[in-house]
C-alpha cells in the first residue's frame, strides 16, 4: 500500500486584501514567533542527552517540520496570489469580493462574500470562488435566479442584494 497522495489543486489564485493580510500575519507569526520558540525548546531537549527516548525532542522536531512546511506553502502561495482590491465596473452584478444576499425557495436569506479559496470560512459567510454556489452567482444581477446542483438535487436561490466593501 502506497502513502502517495496526489497534490491538492491550488484553486483560483485570487485573494482579497483582508485575506492577504491574514496570510501574511500567519506567516509572520510562524516564522518570527512560533519557530524560534520551538527551536529553543528543541535545543533544550537535545541538551538533556539521549535523544532516542526524549519525547520533548521528538515532538519538537515534528512541530518544526510542520511549521517549516506551512511556511514554505504560505511563501509560495503568496507569490502566486493576485490581490483584487478594485471594485468592478458594474457593481450591480456579482463578481469576486462581493457580498451577496441570496434567498432560497423557502424564503430563508443568507449572506455570503465571494473570496479566494485560501480565505474560506463559512462561519463568517466567506465562500470560495471555486464553490458551486459562487460559480453560479458570478455575473448574475439583482433578482436573478441561480440553480446549483447538489447531491440531494437541484437547489434554487434568488439574488436579493449585492454589496461591495
N, C-alpha and C positions, 0 to 999 in steps of 0.2 A: 504494500500500500504506500502510495506516494504522499508526501506532505506538500506537494506543489499546489500553490493557489495562484490562479491567473491574476494579473494585476487588475485592480479596480479601475473602471473608467473614470477619468478625472472630472468629467462633466463640463458644462459650459464655462469658459474662462471669464466670466463677468462677476463683478462684485460691487457692492455699494460702498461709499466712503466709510460708513459706520462699520461695515463688515471688515474692510481692510484694516481699520484702526483696531478692531478686536483681535484680528490675526497677528498684527504687529505687536500688540500688547502681550499676547500669549507667547510669542517668540522671545520678546524681551524678558518676560518673567522666567521662562525656561532657561534661557542662556545666561542671564545675569543674576538670577536669584536661586532657582532650584538646583541647577547643575553645580555651582560652587558649593552649596550645602551638602549635596550628595557626595561630591568628590572629597570633601573634608571628612565626612563620616566613613567613606571607604578607606581613606588613608589611615584613619584612626583604627579601624577594624583590622587593617593589614598589619599595623604595628603590634598587634596583640600576639602575633606568632602564626601558628598553624592555620593556614587559610582553607584547607580542605574541609574542615568541620566548623568553620566560622560562618554562622548563618547571617550575621550582620554584613560580613564582607560579600557573601554570595548575593544577598538581597540588594545591596548597594550597587554591585556590578550590573545586576539585572535592571535596576532603576536607571543607571547611566545609559545602558543600551536603549531603553525605551525613550528617554529624554533625547538622546542623540538622533534616534530615528524620527521623532516628531520634529526636531529642529531641522533636520535635512528636508523632511516633507514640506514644512512651512516655508523654508528658504526657497526651494524650487517652485512651490506653488505661487508664492508672492511675486516671483519674477514673471510668471506666465499670465497672471490675472490682469484684466483691464478694468480700471475703476470707472464706473459710469456715474458721473456727477452732474450731468446736464439734463435739463428737462426736455422731453420730446417736443417736436414742433407742433404736434396735435395732442394737447392734454385731454381731449375728450375720448381718447382711445387708450386701451390698456397696453402698456409697454413695461420693460424692465424697470423695477423700482417703484411701481405704482402700488398704492393701497387700493384694493378693490373690495367693495362690499357686494356680496352675492346673496341671493335668496333662493332657497331650494323650493321644491314643489309643495312642501308643507307650510311654507311661509316663514321658515327659520332663516334668519340673516346671520351671515358670518363675514368677518373682515380679515383679509389676507394681504400681505405685501409680497410681491414677486421679487425674489432675491436670488443670488447665486447659490450653487449647491453647497458652498462652504459656510453659508450663513443659516442654513435650515434650522428652524426652531418653531415647532408647532405651538408650543405654549405661548409664544409671543406673536403668533399669527404669521410667521415668516415661512413661505413655501418656496421651494426651489423652482427655478425657471424650467427645469427638466421634468417636473412633475406633470402628470396627465392634466390636472386642472389648470395649471399655469399655461401649459402649451395650448389648451383650448381657449383660454382667455386672451392670449396675446393677439392684439389687433382688433379686438372687439370694442364696440362703443356702448354707451348707456342703453339700457333696455334690451340688450342683445340676449338671446337665449343660447346657452352653451350646453352641449351634450358631451358627457365623459363616460367612456366605457369602464365599468368596474367589474370585479369578479361576481358581484350579485346582480349585474345587469346595468343597463344604461341609466345614468342619473342626469337630471336637468337642473341647471342653475340659471338665474337671471341676474344680469349686471344692474345693480341699482345705484352704485356710486363709484366714482373714480377720483382719487386724490393723489397728488404728487407732493412729497415733502419739500 
